[in-house]
């Protein structure tokens, strides 16, 4: 007489020969299933033990973190005036709100990755070299994330994503307006030239501007390259191939020197940071165009035929049916490009701007901090790793929400 299938507490049928999914069973099956696997596991554990032992000994006993504690402000904001730092914190409060809105909009339930991303300000507040003022502000940012998450929960799911998209688009212009100011020296928000922006503030701002504006430009270029109009197609192909054929540093130099030449003489000189933002955006847009074009080519021809059969125009079918599917397919590649863009912002030091890495190199040139390069570079690497990992986590949650990697049967 056949026996009933074995199920787990959630009612899912377990594979034959497995009556549960205990930790001991997982270890036995994945780490010690054979003599060779057991040997590899033991060697790997010993290697990890010695490496972690040396790393932790250096972090807690040998490293001299006073170089970070003494220069944390300049690493974060560069030469931005100290009496105007409150504007940066307000921008971070708003960023916390944007993060909370997006975490709720793109996640149907609270999970470990969501909690990990949301808890970044609290983790930073626990660092030993954080000042008391910084800890208070980081806790406020943590509060804005939680408050925005709870308030967004009140709205319907479709409305949540609309709110997330609108707030994310308008955040960067609002932040630039907040940081730059609009009054004279005696006003509440005096002008601060962008040449004084630096450190982590500049790195994140350059990456954010490039991410937000390069994607729509890349979509337009990808659609233009596929256009049936020869002039439009040739123009887009020429732009994409020329930009992709030169390194980013050459685009940065050209934008820094030549952008002003294309502007009317009556306009005031464009800030160096704005020139770099334009160069990074249009450089990344060329690569984004090819990524989007790959997604468009992956859409079966039947999707186009179905849109035509429904009576949709070319523009409507592209907007409603084709483009959403194409972008869904290439989400992992788009996020990888965004992470690369974040790391490429370190090149702006070659055109006279001091991003996080440039500030770190300037600190090491100070005779008081000679021999502290390991501490500085480890700290900078940790910051970039946190930002890149957060983007990767967000991408994974978005892929899971949209079902990227599954077929139409949900498998």
BATORKOL-391548 format. One record per residue (C-alpha): x, y, z. Coordinates in steps of 0.1 Angstrom, whole numbers, plus 5000, padded with zeros to 4 digits. Layout:
// residues N
XYZ;...
This chain:
// residues 411
500050005000;501650334990;502550575018;501550935019;504251185008;506351345035;505751725039;507352005058;505452225083;504352455054;502752165035;505452145008;506251784996;509751695005;512051504980;512251124985;514551015013;514351345032;512151355062;513251705072;515651975066;517651985098;521052155101;522851825107;521351675076;522351985055;525951975068;526151605061;524851625026;526651945015;529951935034;530751575044;528951365017;532251195007;535851155019;536951414993;534251665003;535151615040;538851685033;537952005013;535652115041;538352065068;541052245048;538652535040;537752575077;541352575087;542152835061;539253055071;540253025108;543853145102;542853425078;540053555102;542353525131;545053745114;542453985101;540654025135;544054065153;544954345129;541654515132;541454515170;545054515181;547454645154;545454895134;545555255145;542055395138;542755735151;543455855116;539855775107;538455935139;540456255133;539456285097;535956135096;534256475088;536456555058;536056195046;532256235047;531856585033;535156715019;535557095022;531857165027;531557455053;531157315088;528457565098;526257435069;526557065076;522957065088;521957085052;523756755045;522056585074;518656715062;519456555028;520356225046;517056245066;515256275033;517355985019;516255775049;512655855040;513155755004;514855435014;511955345037;509455415010;511255194984;511854915009;508054895015;507154954979;509254664965;508854414993;505554255001;506754145035;509554215060;512553985055;516153965065;517654155035;515154435041;516054455077;519754455069;519454745045;517254935068;519554895097;522655045080;522355385098;522155195132;525154985123;527155295114;526155465147;527755175166;531155225150;533755335175;535055635156;531555795152;531056115171;528156175195;526556425171;526956175142;525355905163;522356115171;521856205134;522255845123;519555735148;517256015134;517955875099;517055525112;513855675126;512955825092;513455495075;511155315100;508555595098;508455605060;508255235059;505155235082;503455525065;503955365031;502255045043;498955235045;498855285008;497855024982;500654824965;500355004931;500255344948;503355254969;505455204938;504155524922;505155714954;508555544954;509255634917;508155994921;510056064953;513255894940;513156104908;512756434926;515156354954;518356434935;517356774922;516056864957;519256754973;521456954949;519257254955;519557204993;523357164992;524057454968;521757704985;520058004971;520758304994;523658535001;526158495029;523758635055;520758425044;519458105058;520957895030;524058075016;525457954983;528057684986;530057634954;530157274942;533957284941;533857254979;531756934978;533856624984;534356295002;531556045004;529056314997;530456384963;530956014954;527355924962;525956234945;527856164913;526755794913;523155884921;522956144893;524455904868;522155624878;518955824877;519556004844;521555754824;518755494824;516155704806;518755844782;519955484775;516355374768;515855654743;519155564726;518255194725;514855274709;516555524685;519055264674;516155024665;514255304647;513255254611;514255614604;517855594590;518855934603;517755864639;519255514638;522555634624;522855914649;522255684679;524555414666;527355674661;526955814696;526855474712;529855334694;531955644697;531355684735;531855304741;535155324722;536855574745;537655544783;535755724809;538655944819;538856094784;535056184786;535656344820;538456564806;536356654776;533356734797;535456944821;537057144793;534657144764;531157154779;531357534785;532157584748;528757454737;526857694761;525758044753;528258314762;525658494783;525458204807;527858194837;530557924838;529257584847;530457434880;533057164876;530856914895;527956974870;530356914841;531456584856;527856484863;527056544826;530056344814;529356044837;525656044827;526256044790;529055794792;526955544812;523955604790;525855454760;526455134779;522855134792;521555164757;523254844747;521954664778;518354774770;518754674734;519754334745;516654314765;514554424736;516054164713;515253894739;511453964736;509853704713;508353834681;504953694692;504753974718;504954234690;502354044669;500054024699;500354404705;499554464668;496554234670;495154424699;495354744679;498054914699;500255174682;504055124681;504555374709;501855224731;502954864726;506454954734;505455144765;502954894779;504054554766;507554534752;509754774772;508554654807;509454294798;512754394783;513754594814;512654314837;514954074819;518054294822;517654404858;520854214869;522954364842;521554714848;522454694885;525854564877;526454864855;525255084884;527654934908;530454984883;529455344879;529655384917;533255254917;534155454886;533455784904;536955744919;538355874886;537056224892;540156294913;542056314880;540056624870;540556804903;537656684924;538156514957;535856214961;536155964989;539255804975;540756144966;540256275002;541855955016;544956014994;545056375005;544956265042;547856025036;549956305022;549756475056;553056405075;551056335107;549456025091;552355865073;552155485075;548455475080;547555385044;546155035054;543655185078;542555455054;542155225024;540354955044;537855205057;537255345022;536954995008;534454915036;532255215026;532255114989;531454754999;528454865020;527155074992;527654814965;526254534987;523154744995;522554794957;522954414951;520554334979;518054584966;518454424931;517854074944;514654184962;513454364930;514254054909;512353834934;509354074934;509154084896;509953714892;513153754872;514653414863;511253234864;509353104834;505653184829;504652874849;506253034880;509052774882;
